[in-house]
Structures are given as structure tokens and as C-alpha cells.
């Protein structure tokens, strides 16, 4: 069945209806597997090349419906998450917080679009271990960060965050305005000698005095962070990259087409085909270049599933690192309940990095704090059994009205034993032992002390629904690191251009390539790297 024609498709854009679906053994210059921040951005960058490009997406378009903005549907019922069942390291079932749609997980992300800090690209010593250096420097990535911020229409102000690396140009849009309660929080933090800054956010908002202008797509609602956007106002990969790419006659999108295996030549040096499963049956598609962008877990799974005589442990896996070194940040979603009401609707406008590289009495990195989307009574009630007796008379609405929601991120360090493997029956097993947790607990303590110092009298409550109740800490949000890049084929799967060391025409451009995770949201780095790799591919195959 073709996808719905819902949405404001670009004028003149070719739509991926059934008549555009490739036939068996169709051949392309480039096949891009995945349409999220990595694959979608790369497709957008390569579209003007004139090369014949196919984007494969295992899901469909996310349906536009009133449930997009309903907390019960999104967070309690997990309406838009995959129904896949994986195993954890102990063999227990887990339900991954992954979304298979055109645009990938960016359809529901909070759109906080950060650059890694300049020091994140070098070796950093943590109390819990070493965060290794990248094979390139911040200066190598900086111009692509500039381009990614422009492309994804990021709102922000450079130069306020004391840890921010240098930028080559201003953000394309001014910082989002704080609503009164968040402005008060900002001012209180400044009086304490801290340096809160406007969060860099990718939303399609034009505003004046906290009021969206008539021509603004974004209406500054309370259902952004973690929700699909019913009015298509989020700077997600579908709206920003995939749809504009489809305006080119040489680009095709095939939805509901899951790549299950990559085929290689007799020599094992080239990928020759992509086996897919789709509603019309299995098919094999051919391409001169294959780019994998399925997300760090599923990209590793695809490479492992593609094992063959020449690559018995999986493609690009001569080093044994494919699927290993999985990182997902040590994340916490927390509500600080204060005496003062918080009527804020769009809360995600403030960040704090004063403790990013350490704090009083602690010589190691702690991490990043930002505001999270405003929780409502339904969300709080949905997770209440973890911390209060579930009673009909419990004042969930009072907690919501007085709550300040925070997202805390500390660095998860790469460990070979943390990763994804395949069972004999094809089941995905995600093994994860948390590390560097002392830093995260200290960051929580800093938040508590900080709020107490400004008179917020906080009671901190977990927001476990946002992370996913039945998944190890952090869930699958911010997944990176399973197909790391580097200069040494003995310890990395990809070269510095994100091409597989062992295959001449295979690239990986999602978060898999990360060597370390830093402590800020990885989406902008994935986007910037996709632009960098697209440039390399364009030069090589001009």
C-alpha cells in the first residue's frame, strides 16, 4: 500500500508512491539504507549530483493524527515505537525505544542540536576510565557543523555557553525566547555565578514576544520533546532533507523496505547487492556504492547478518569491533517539584554546561544539563508506580503544574563488552553494563544543590517513561559507537572518511562511527558528519 499523501510536500517533489518502487535487480549509483539524520542528510547532500540514488526506509511515513500530541498514546502506550522484542545480556525481553519512519528517530527527537565540545575530540580522563581521542580534530568537523546548523534551521546564540567550541557563522535563527518561569530560572542561576545559555534547538519557529508569527510552522506548543509534530514544525530529517531530495528526478525513496543482508563480490572487496524484504516480497537491489545509516544498533546488526565466506564475522569486522563499544549516554529525565507554579508550555529553551568538565571538589567531567519538554499529569501518572502508591486522589496535576523538567547527560565510556550481537535465531541481544555512573550521580547532586540554592526547594522525581521503562538506563536514545572509525584497521571498522577498511564501496554514516560519546546530544554531529562524508563520496565518484 502506498504511503498517505498527508503533509505539505514540496511543490514539484516526486513522491514515493508504488509506481516509483524499484523492480527486482534494479541498479543504482548509491543506495542509502536509512532516512534519519545520517541517511537523510547524506541523501540531501548527494541529490544535486545527478547520480541515481535510492533511499531505503524499513518503515513508512509517520501517520499524522491527533494521537501525535497525546501523552497517553506517545509515552504510556508507546504508539509510535517499534514492537520489536530484543534480549538484554541476561536474556530478558526488552522493547527498544526506536521509531521506524521516514526521518527515523528525528521524528520524535527533542531537536537539541549541539556541537561536541572541542576537548571531546581529544582524550579525556574520567573517574570511570578513558574517553579516547577521535582520529580527527574539531577543526576538521567545524565547517560541517556550520552547514548542519544552517540546514536544520537551528535557533541559538553562539558565545554564551563557556564550553562551546568556535563557530564559523551565527546560527541561522535567533535563540528561542524563555517563557517567564524559565527566564526566572535563568536569572536565578546567573545570580549564583552560573552560565545558563539558550539551548540550540531545531524547530521551524518565527516568533515575537513569545508569540508565533502567522507564517510560523511551529506554534510553540507543549507537545514537542518526545512527540511527533502534528504540524510538521520540527526540523527533522524527513522535512528538512528527504522531501527536498525527492524534488530531484534522480532520487527515489522506497518505504516499508527492510534491508536484511548485504551481498559481496567473489573477492569480498565490494558490496554488490542489498537484499530487502518488502510488502511486494523479497528483492535484490544493486548499487555501485552502499551507505548504511540504520542507527548504531541496526547498522551493526546488518553488517553482522551479512557474514559470508570472505567475511565470516560480518562485513567490515576484521577488527572484531562491529557491534562493540555501544554507547548511549548516562541519561536521566527528572522533574524538580518546586513551590512556585510553572505554567510554561515550550520549556526546552535553557541549558547549563558549568559542570561539563568538572565541578567543585571533582576533577573529572560531570556532564550536561538542559530543560526537557514540560510533563503533564498523564505522563506523571503513567510512571507513578515506581515512586508512589497509585491512588485516584493523588495530585498528579499539582506535580505537573509545579514541575521543572530536566534532562541530565553524562558520558558513557566505550567498552568492548557493551554491544549488540545476533542469536542463532536472529534475535538481537543488547548487552549493557553501565559505567562512569559516579559522575552521573554527582551531576544529579549538583542539580539538587543548584536548585536549592536559588530557593526552588526541589523534590526530584524520575521521568522514566521518557527513557523507556523496561530498557537499561538511557534506553536506546543517543545510540553511538558500534562501527567506530579510525586510522588503524586493527582497532576500527571504518577509515576516517567512514568507508569500511575492508570494502571499497561501503560507508556507514549514522552514529555508529563515534569513538566516544561526549555528553551532549549526538544528532548534530551525525548530521555534520553526513555532510562531510557526502563531500568525500561526491569527490570520489564525480
KASULJO-V749476 format. One line per field, one symbol per residue. ss: DSSP state (H for helix, E for strand, C for the rest). A space follows every 10 residues. Layout:
BEGIN
ss=???
END
This chain:
BEGIN
ss=CCCCCCCCCC CCCCCCCHHH CCCCCCEEEE EEECCCCCHH HHHHHHHHHC CCEEEECCCE CCCCCHHHHC HHHHHHCCCC CCCCCEEECC CCEECCCCCC ECCHHHHCCC CECCCCCHHH HCCEEECCEE ECCCCCCHHH HHHHHHHHHH HCCCECCCCC CCCCCCCCCC CCECCCCCCH HHHHHHHHHH HCCCCCEECC ECECCCEECC EECCCCCCCC CCCCCCCCCC CCCECCHHHH HHHHHCCCCC EEEECCEEEE EEEECCCCCC EEEEEEEECC CCEEEEEEEE EECCCHHHHH HHHHHCCCCC CCCCCCCCCC CCCCCCECCE EEEEEEECCC CCCCCCCCCE EECCCCCCEC CECCCCCEEE ECCCCCHHHH HHHHHHCCCC CCCCCHHHHH HHEEEEEEEE CCCCCCCCEE EECCCCCEEE ECCCCCHHHH HHHHHHHHHH HHHCCCCCEE EECHHHHCCC CCCCCCCCCE CCCCECCCCC CCCECCCCEE CCCCCEEECC HHHCCCCCCC CCHHHHHHHH HHHHHHHHHH CC
END
